[in-house]
Amino acid sequence: MNWKDQVVLVTGGTGSFGKKFIEIMLKEHQPRKIIVYSRDELKQHEMSVGGFNHPSLRYFIGDIRDLPRLNRAMQGVDIVVHAAALKQVPACEYNPMEAVKTNIIGTSNVADAAIDAGVTKVLALSTDKAVTPANLYGATKLTAEKLVIASNAYAGDMRTRLSCVRYGNVVGSRGSVVPIFIRQRETGKLTITDPRMTRFWLSLEEGVRFVIKNIERMHGGEVFVPKIPSTKITDLARAIAPDADVEHIGIRPGEKLHEMMISRDESRSTIELDDMYVVQPVGQLWFRYDWAQVGKPVPDGFKYTSDNNTEWLTDDEIRELVKPFEA
């Protein structure tokens, strides 16, 4: 793909992912234009005066709940990266319809507007919490995944193709436990919900590069899942604050002990590659590519969970991951 010919729109472009994605795109790929689509004028202003003032950048104020505004913003766009979402689990539990409006209806709007505007590729960001969801946030992201994949049928013979990436916790992103542990370290006491807990981890840059790579290789209809390491929450706490006391406060509503990125049921349509798994759509006539040509089917009954992972972060690797957030 020649990125220099592309016009890219990023929903949620002022968020942690959006800013890192735009930084890497400007530095390494130089698209013809990048549209930052978000609803917060202050964050757009701070981003613009904070160094994101490249001539190819455009700032659009708009909400993904607003379909007419999306229709306007997507005129002439080639690629959409859909990163906008409500993602704080407690906030979604307390404001359920707001989560539904943004994560479900908003995603439907993004897909509809992209198809109507003739966008070539849409890649939506999902989460491990969408697999066998235990909270509303996960349920809305599961529904959003289904909407994105099913929208390939609506596109029909038009050129638009839509896929998802699904990955685990991003170190230091908004809502991450890492900044919390760093702040708590000053008090000498860290709070942990349950010492048995495990999580998938990757850096923000790794997440961005995974998205870029899969925009380039998607055919439409896939859910791309990276192979990433796990860590125990106790190991994370010890690496960040080895001398701090730890208080166990109990697991919160809607929280899991272990996260899952591929379920047993999905394993029947999952292909393993060196760096990732691809969950293919089942029984869809519009999907005309078989990833088994470049990979291999996973074993029957396979599941990919944070506690059965073959790759685990060492204390030194954890400290390296959290180093950018120590300042």
C-alpha positions as CSV (number, residue, x, y, z in Angstrom):
1,M,0.0,0.0,0.0
2,N,1.3,3.5,-0.9
3,W,0.2,5.5,2.2
4,K,1.3,8.8,0.5
5,D,-1.8,8.5,-1.7
6,Q,-4.2,7.9,1.2
7,V,-6.6,10.1,3.1
8,V,-7.0,8.6,6.6
9,L,-9.7,9.5,9.2
10,V,-9.2,8.5,12.8
11,T,-12.3,8.5,15.1
12,G,-11.3,9.2,18.7
13,G,-8.1,10.8,17.2
14,T,-7.3,12.8,20.3
15,G,-7.1,9.7,22.5
16,S,-4.0,7.7,23.6
17,F,-4.2,5.5,20.6
18,G,-5.1,8.2,18.1
19,K,-2.2,10.5,19.0
20,K,0.4,7.7,18.8
21,F,-1.1,6.4,15.5
22,I,-0.9,9.9,14.0
23,E,2.6,10.4,15.3
24,I,3.9,7.2,13.7
25,M,1.9,7.8,10.5
26,L,3.4,11.3,10.1
27,K,6.9,10.1,10.8
28,E,7.0,7.0,8.8
29,H,4.2,6.9,6.1
30,Q,3.2,10.5,5.4
31,P,-0.4,10.1,4.2
32,R,-1.8,12.7,1.9
33,K,-4.2,13.8,4.7
34,I,-5.1,12.7,8.2
35,I,-8.4,13.8,9.7
36,V,-8.7,13.8,13.5
37,Y,-12.4,13.2,14.3
38,S,-13.4,13.7,17.9
39,R,-15.9,15.6,20.0
40,D,-13.7,17.5,22.4
41,E,-12.5,20.9,21.1
42,L,-10.1,21.4,24.0
43,K,-8.3,18.2,23.3
44,Q,-8.1,19.1,19.7
45,H,-6.7,22.5,20.6
46,E,-4.2,21.0,23.0
47,M,-3.1,18.5,20.4
48,S,-2.7,21.1,17.7
49,V,-0.6,23.5,19.9
50,G,1.3,20.6,21.4
51,G,3.1,19.6,18.2
52,F,0.4,18.0,16.1
53,N,0.3,20.9,13.6
54,H,1.5,19.1,10.4
55,P,0.1,20.6,7.2
56,S,-1.5,17.3,6.3
57,L,-3.6,17.2,9.6
58,R,-7.2,18.3,9.7
59,Y,-9.3,18.6,12.9
60,F,-13.0,17.8,12.7
61,I,-15.2,18.3,15.7
62,G,-17.9,15.6,15.6
63,D,-19.4,12.7,17.6
64,I,-19.7,9.2,16.1
65,R,-23.3,9.3,17.3
66,D,-23.9,12.0,14.7
67,L,-24.4,10.2,11.4
68,P,-24.8,13.4,9.2
69,R,-21.5,14.8,10.5
70,L,-19.8,11.4,9.8
71,N,-21.2,11.5,6.3
72,R,-19.7,14.9,5.8
73,A,-16.3,14.0,7.4
74,M,-15.8,10.9,5.3
75,Q,-16.1,12.5,1.9
76,G,-12.9,11.7,0.0
77,V,-11.6,9.4,2.7
78,D,-9.8,6.2,1.8
79,I,-9.1,4.6,5.2
80,V,-10.9,4.8,8.5
81,V,-9.4,3.8,11.8
82,H,-12.2,3.5,14.3
83,A,-10.8,4.1,17.8
84,A,-13.6,6.2,19.5
85,A,-15.3,4.5,22.4
86,L,-16.5,4.8,25.9
87,K,-14.1,2.4,27.7
88,Q,-14.2,3.0,31.4
89,V,-15.9,-0.1,32.9
90,P,-17.5,1.6,35.9
91,A,-18.7,4.5,33.8
92,C,-20.3,2.2,31.3
93,E,-22.0,0.2,34.1
94,Y,-23.4,3.5,35.6
95,N,-24.4,5.0,32.3
96,P,-25.4,2.0,30.2
97,M,-27.3,3.8,27.4
98,E,-24.5,6.2,26.9
99,A,-22.2,3.2,26.3
100,V,-24.7,1.7,23.9
101,K,-25.1,5.0,22.0
102,T,-21.3,5.4,21.5
103,N,-19.9,1.9,21.2
104,I,-22.8,0.3,19.4
105,I,-24.8,2.9,17.5
106,G,-21.7,5.0,17.0
107,T,-19.9,2.0,15.4
108,S,-22.9,1.3,13.2
109,N,-22.8,5.0,12.1
110,V,-19.1,4.7,11.3
111,A,-19.7,1.6,9.1
112,D,-22.7,3.1,7.3
113,A,-21.0,6.4,6.6
114,A,-17.9,4.6,5.3
115,I,-19.9,2.4,3.0
116,D,-21.9,5.3,1.7
117,A,-18.8,7.4,1.1
118,G,-16.9,4.6,-0.7
119,V,-14.1,4.3,1.9
120,T,-11.8,1.5,0.9
121,K,-10.9,0.1,4.3
122,V,-12.3,0.4,7.9
123,L,-10.4,-1.1,10.8
124,A,-12.1,-1.0,14.2
125,L,-10.4,-1.4,17.5
126,S,-11.8,-4.0,19.9
127,T,-10.7,-5.5,23.2
128,D,-10.2,-8.8,24.9
129,K,-13.2,-7.8,27.1
130,A,-15.5,-8.5,24.0
131,V,-14.8,-12.2,24.4
132,T,-17.4,-13.9,26.7
133,P,-18.1,-10.4,28.2
134,A,-18.6,-10.0,31.9
135,N,-19.6,-6.3,31.8
136,L,-21.5,-3.9,29.7
137,Y,-18.4,-2.4,28.1
138,G,-17.4,-5.9,26.9
139,A,-20.9,-6.5,25.6
140,T,-21.0,-3.3,23.7
141,K,-17.6,-4.0,22.1
142,L,-18.7,-7.6,21.2
143,T,-21.8,-6.1,19.5
144,A,-19.6,-3.5,17.8
145,E,-17.3,-6.3,16.4
146,K,-20.4,-8.1,15.0
147,L,-21.6,-4.9,13.4
148,V,-18.3,-4.2,11.7
149,I,-17.9,-7.7,10.3
150,A,-21.6,-8.0,9.2
151,S,-21.3,-4.6,7.4
152,N,-19.2,-6.3,4.8
153,A,-22.5,-7.9,3.6
154,Y,-24.1,-4.5,3.4
155,A,-21.2,-3.3,1.3
156,G,-21.8,-6.1,-1.2
157,D,-20.0,-5.4,-4.4
158,M,-18.9,-1.9,-3.3
159,R,-15.3,-1.4,-2.5
160,T,-15.5,-0.9,1.2
161,R,-14.1,-3.7,3.4
162,L,-14.3,-3.7,7.2
163,S,-12.3,-5.7,9.8
164,C,-11.3,-5.5,13.5
165,V,-8.3,-5.8,15.7
166,R,-8.7,-7.2,19.2
167,Y,-6.0,-6.9,21.8
168,G,-5.4,-6.7,25.6
169,N,-4.4,-4.0,28.0
170,V,-2.3,-1.1,26.7
171,V,0.4,0.0,29.2
172,G,-0.3,3.5,30.4
173,S,-3.4,4.2,28.3
174,R,-6.3,6.0,30.0
175,G,-7.8,3.6,32.6
176,S,-4.6,1.5,32.8
177,V,-3.6,0.3,36.3
178,V,0.1,1.3,35.6
179,P,-0.3,5.1,36.3
180,I,-2.3,4.2,39.4
181,F,0.4,1.9,40.7
182,I,3.0,4.6,40.0
183,R,1.0,7.2,42.0
184,Q,0.3,4.8,44.8
185,R,4.0,3.9,45.1
186,E,4.5,7.4,46.7
187,T,2.2,6.4,49.5
188,G,4.0,3.1,50.2
189,K,0.8,1.0,49.6
190,L,-0.6,-0.5,46.4
191,T,-4.2,-1.8,46.1
192,I,-4.8,-5.0,44.1
193,T,-8.2,-6.4,43.5
194,D,-7.2,-10.1,43.4
195,P,-3.7,-11.6,43.6
196,R,-4.7,-14.4,41.2
197,M,-5.4,-11.9,38.3
198,T,-3.6,-12.1,35.0
199,R,-3.7,-9.8,32.0
200,F,-2.5,-9.5,28.4
201,W,-0.1,-6.5,27.9
202,L,1.3,-4.6,25.0
203,S,2.7,-1.1,24.6
204,L,0.8,1.7,22.8
205,E,3.4,1.6,19.9
206,E,2.9,-2.1,19.5
207,G,-0.8,-1.7,19.3
208,V,-0.5,1.1,16.7
209,R,1.9,-0.9,14.6
210,F,-0.4,-3.9,14.7
211,V,-3.2,-1.8,13.4
212,I,-1.1,-0.3,10.6
213,K,0.1,-3.8,9.5
214,N,-3.4,-5.2,9.4
215,I,-4.8,-2.3,7.4
216,E,-2.3,-3.3,4.8
217,R,-3.1,-7.0,4.8
218,M,-6.9,-7.1,5.7
219,H,-9.4,-8.6,3.2
220,G,-12.4,-7.6,5.1
221,G,-14.3,-9.6,7.7
222,E,-11.3,-10.7,9.9
223,V,-10.7,-10.2,13.6
224,F,-6.9,-9.9,14.0
225,V,-5.5,-10.9,17.4
226,P,-1.8,-10.3,18.2
227,K,0.4,-12.8,20.1
228,I,1.3,-10.8,23.2
229,P,2.7,-11.6,26.6
230,S,0.8,-11.9,29.9
231,T,1.7,-10.8,33.4
232,K,0.4,-11.5,36.8
233,I,-1.0,-8.4,38.5
234,T,1.2,-9.2,41.5
235,D,4.3,-9.3,39.3
236,L,3.3,-5.9,37.8
237,A,2.9,-4.4,41.2
238,R,6.2,-5.8,42.5
239,A,8.1,-4.6,39.4
240,I,6.7,-1.0,39.8
241,A,6.9,-0.8,43.6
242,P,9.0,-3.6,45.1
243,D,9.1,-2.1,48.6
244,A,5.4,-1.2,48.8
245,D,2.8,-2.9,51.0
246,V,-0.1,-4.5,49.0
247,E,-3.7,-4.4,50.1
248,H,-6.2,-6.8,48.4
249,I,-9.5,-5.0,48.0
250,G,-11.5,-7.6,46.2
251,I,-12.5,-8.1,42.6
252,R,-14.9,-5.4,41.2
253,P,-18.3,-5.9,39.5
254,G,-17.9,-7.0,35.9
255,E,-14.2,-7.8,36.3
256,K,-12.6,-11.1,35.3
257,L,-9.7,-13.0,37.0
258,H,-8.3,-13.8,33.5
259,E,-8.9,-12.2,30.1
260,M,-9.7,-14.1,26.9
261,M,-8.8,-13.1,23.4
262,I,-10.0,-16.2,21.5
263,S,-12.8,-18.4,22.8
264,R,-13.1,-22.2,22.2
265,D,-16.0,-21.6,19.9
266,E,-14.0,-19.1,17.8
267,S,-11.2,-21.6,17.5
268,R,-13.0,-23.5,14.8
269,S,-12.5,-20.6,12.4
270,T,-9.1,-19.3,13.7
271,I,-5.8,-19.4,11.8
272,E,-2.5,-19.1,13.5
273,L,0.4,-17.1,12.0
274,D,3.8,-16.3,13.4
275,D,2.8,-13.1,15.0
276,M,-1.0,-13.3,15.4
277,Y,-4.2,-15.2,15.1
278,V,-6.9,-14.5,12.5
279,V,-10.5,-15.2,13.3
280,Q,-12.3,-15.6,10.0
281,P,-16.0,-15.1,9.4
282,V,-17.9,-18.3,9.1
283,G,-20.2,-19.1,6.2
284,Q,-20.1,-15.7,4.5
285,L,-20.2,-15.7,0.7
286,W,-18.6,-12.3,0.6
287,F,-15.4,-13.5,2.3
288,R,-13.3,-14.9,-0.5
289,Y,-9.9,-15.4,1.2
290,D,-8.6,-18.3,3.3
291,W,-5.9,-17.3,5.8
292,A,-5.0,-21.0,6.0
293,Q,-3.0,-20.4,2.8
294,V,-0.4,-18.5,4.9
295,G,-1.0,-20.0,8.3
296,K,-2.5,-23.1,10.0
297,P,-5.7,-23.8,11.8
298,V,-5.5,-23.9,15.6
299,P,-6.3,-27.2,17.4
300,D,-9.8,-28.1,18.2
301,G,-10.8,-26.7,21.6
302,F,-8.1,-24.0,21.5
303,K,-8.6,-20.9,23.6
304,Y,-6.2,-18.0,24.1
305,T,-6.4,-16.6,27.7
306,S,-4.1,-14.6,29.8
307,D,-3.5,-17.4,32.2
308,N,-2.7,-20.1,29.6
309,N,-0.3,-18.0,27.6
310,T,3.0,-19.4,26.7
311,E,4.7,-16.0,26.9
312,W,5.1,-14.1,30.2
313,L,6.8,-10.8,30.9
314,T,9.8,-10.8,33.2
315,D,10.3,-8.2,35.9
316,D,12.9,-6.4,33.7
317,E,10.5,-6.4,30.7
318,I,7.7,-5.0,32.9
319,R,10.0,-2.2,34.1
320,E,11.0,-1.4,30.5
321,L,7.4,-1.2,29.5
322,V,6.4,1.2,32.3
323,K,9.5,3.3,32.1
324,P,7.9,6.0,29.8
325,F,5.3,6.6,32.5
326,E,7.7,7.0,35.4
327,A,8.4,10.7,34.7
